């Protein structure tokens, strides 16, 4: 499962390997709001071709999918952060 693989790599060594050997993210200087608004506006225009209603079911479903996706990835991110802290504590205790 995709999520399980994320948790397996949530180690200091996994992050270091990514930083040393993996590709970094594309640089994007836009604000979070701009980054969120731009694809949504494109999606809204595309939906308008099929449904002119301002209360389009497609837009409502898109918002629902986006919201749930954001929630799931936030939860995954928090769990990964906790796993990283746990890994750091283990590494520190080995040094003593």
Secondary structure, 3 states (H helix, E strand, C coil): CHHHHHHHCCCHHHHHHHHHHCCCCCCCCCCHHHHHHHHHHHHHHHHHHHCCCCCCHHHHHHHHHHHHHHHHHHHHHHHHHHHHHHHHHHHHHHHC
